[in-house]
Amino acid sequence: MFVRTGGCDYRCSWCDTMYAVDKKFAHEWHSFSDDDVVAAVMQLSTKPILVTLSGGNPALFDFSAVIARLHELGYRFTIETQGSVPRSWFTLLDHMTLSPKPPSSGMATDFKKLEQCMSWLELEKIDLKIVIADDADYDYARYVSNRYGQIKCYLQVCNLEPGGNGDLAQTLLRKLQWLEEKVLHDRWYHATVLPQLHVLIHGNKRGI
């Protein structure tokens, strides 16, 4: 299950969830208290499951009370964040996916803050996920992966057409093949190449 927050401290050039980032969409957002989030998660799940905190940037919020209460019921928690906002409540997480943004995003990585995010959780509970749009992004991903070689690294092709659907699946599959060939050519066996399955199936349809 995903708990998606509104608002982000980044403005990536190819953001595929701008409706969860830009305040011009705020009229579509809903205010939830900790009690509301807990109740919604319990209502939508038939049993305790893994809950992913996503966004926007969910690190902008304090989920400590939600995590503590649902942990008692057997739920587990992970977060997907770019690693730009270190929070002490990360220690409560069962897992963390850090997704530092590559050059094509137009954002610069603050490695000090990224490492502060890592410091709150055991490294074996952390993954890196880096989206790749071009060769510069690929080189960036190699650098980040080598810098944090003890952390699993996942690569995902960039969804450069967040506003369209058309032949998006075919475009992404061609890009996925390009990325796969580069990884194999470089014998970069530490990296795992994965598609966005929901985008291949549903395009950029919202509510999936």
C-alpha positions in Angstrom: 0.0 0.0 0.0 1.2 3.5 -0.8 0.6 6.6 1.4 1.3 9.5 -0.9 2.1 12.9 0.5 1.6 16.3 -1.2 4.5 18.7 -1.5 8.2 18.4 -2.4 11.4 20.3 -1.9 12.5 19.3 -5.5 11.2 20.3 -8.9 12.6 17.6 -11.2 12.2 18.5 -14.9 10.6 15.2 -15.7 8.5 14.7 -12.5 5.8 12.1 -13.3 3.7 13.0 -10.2 3.6 16.7 -10.4 0.0 16.5 -9.0 1.6 15.4 -5.7 4.2 18.2 -5.8 2.9 21.5 -7.2 0.6 23.5 -4.9 -1.5 24.4 -7.9 -3.0 20.9 -7.4 -3.6 21.5 -3.7 -7.3 21.7 -4.3 -7.1 17.9 -5.0 -5.2 17.2 -1.8 -6.8 16.1 1.5 -5.7 16.9 5.0 -5.1 13.8 7.1 -4.3 13.6 10.8 -2.3 10.7 12.2 -5.6 9.0 13.2 -6.9 9.5 9.7 -3.9 7.8 8.1 -4.0 4.9 10.5 -7.7 4.4 9.9 -7.3 4.6 6.1 -4.5 2.0 6.0 -6.4 -0.4 8.2 -9.6 0.1 6.2 -7.9 -0.6 2.8 -5.8 -3.6 3.9 -7.3 -7.0 4.8 -4.3 -7.8 7.0 -1.0 -6.1 8.1 1.1 -5.4 5.0 4.1 -3.3 3.8 3.2 0.4 3.7 5.3 2.6 1.4 5.5 6.3 2.2 5.8 8.2 -1.1 5.2 11.6 -2.5 6.2 14.3 -3.3 8.7 13.9 -0.5 7.3 12.1 2.5 10.3 13.1 4.5 8.7 16.6 4.8 6.2 15.1 7.3 6.5 13.3 10.7 5.3 9.8 10.4 6.7 8.6 13.7 3.3 8.2 15.4 1.7 6.5 12.4 4.6 4.0 12.1 4.6 3.3 15.9 0.9 2.6 16.1 0.7 0.4 13.0 3.9 -1.5 13.9 2.1 -2.7 17.0 -0.5 -4.3 14.6 2.1 -6.0 12.5 2.4 -3.5 9.6 5.9 -2.8 8.1 7.0 0.5 6.6 9.4 1.7 3.9 9.9 5.1 2.4 10.8 6.4 -1.1 12.7 9.7 -0.9 15.4 11.5 -2.7 17.4 11.8 0.5 17.4 15.5 0.8 15.7 15.8 4.2 17.2 13.6 6.9 14.7 12.8 9.7 15.3 11.0 13.0 12.1 9.0 12.6 13.8 7.1 9.8 15.1 4.8 12.6 11.5 3.4 12.9 11.4 2.3 9.2 11.8 -1.4 8.2 13.3 -0.4 4.9 14.3 2.7 2.9 14.7 3.4 -0.8 16.8 6.4 -1.5 16.4 7.9 -5.0 19.0 10.7 -5.6 18.1 12.5 -8.7 20.5 12.4 -11.8 21.6 15.4 -13.9 18.6 15.2 -16.3 16.3 16.1 -13.4 17.9 19.6 -13.0 18.5 18.9 -9.3 21.8 18.7 -7.5 22.5 16.0 -5.0 23.6 17.0 -1.5 25.6 14.0 -0.6 26.0 15.1 3.0 22.3 15.1 3.5 22.0 11.8 1.6 24.5 10.2 3.9 22.6 11.6 6.9 19.5 9.9 5.7 21.5 6.6 5.5 22.8 7.0 9.0 19.4 6.4 10.6 19.1 2.9 9.3 21.3 -0.2 8.9 22.8 -0.3 5.4 21.3 -3.7 4.7 17.9 -2.1 5.0 18.6 0.5 2.4 18.3 0.4 -1.4 19.4 3.0 -4.0 17.0 3.6 -7.0 18.3 5.8 -9.7 16.3 6.8 -12.8 18.2 7.0 -16.1 17.4 9.2 -19.0 20.7 9.5 -20.9 24.4 8.8 -20.7 25.1 11.5 -18.2 22.5 10.0 -15.8 24.1 6.6 -16.4 27.5 7.9 -15.4 26.0 9.6 -12.3 24.4 6.3 -11.3 27.8 4.5 -11.7 29.4 7.2 -9.5 26.7 6.9 -6.8 26.7 3.1 -6.8 30.5 3.0 -6.5 30.5 5.6 -3.7 28.0 3.4 -1.7 29.1 0.0 -3.0 27.7 -1.8 0.1 24.1 -0.7 -0.8 22.0 -2.5 -3.4 21.5 -0.4 -6.5 18.4 -0.5 -8.8 18.2 1.3 -12.2 15.0 2.5 -13.8 14.5 4.1 -17.1 13.1 7.6 -16.9 9.5 8.3 -17.8 10.1 11.5 -19.9 6.5 11.8 -21.0 4.5 12.1 -17.7 1.7 14.0 -19.5 1.2 11.5 -22.4 0.3 7.9 -22.9 0.5 7.1 -26.7 3.1 4.5 -27.3 4.7 5.1 -23.9 5.1 1.4 -23.2 7.1 0.8 -26.4 9.2 3.9 -25.8 10.1 2.7 -22.3 10.8 -0.8 -23.4 13.2 0.5 -26.0 14.9 2.6 -23.4 15.0 -0.4 -21.0 16.8 -2.5 -23.7 19.3 0.4 -24.2 20.0 0.5 -20.4 20.2 -3.3 -20.2 22.8 -3.4 -23.0 24.9 -0.7 -21.3 24.9 -2.5 -18.0 25.8 -5.8 -19.6 28.5 -4.2 -21.7 30.1 -2.6 -18.7 29.7 -5.8 -16.6 28.0 -3.7 -14.0 26.7 -6.7 -12.1 26.1 -4.8 -8.9 23.2 -3.0 -10.5 19.7 -4.4 -11.1 17.7 -3.0 -14.0 13.9 -2.9 -13.4 11.0 -1.4 -15.3 8.0 0.5 -13.8 5.5 -2.3 -14.3 2.5 -0.1 -13.5 3.5 2.4 -16.2 4.1 -0.4 -18.8 0.6 -1.7 -18.1 -1.4 1.5 -17.4 0.7 4.3 -18.9 0.5 7.5 -16.8 -3.1 6.9 -15.7 -3.7 8.3 -12.2 -5.2 6.2 -9.4 -3.2 3.1 -10.2 
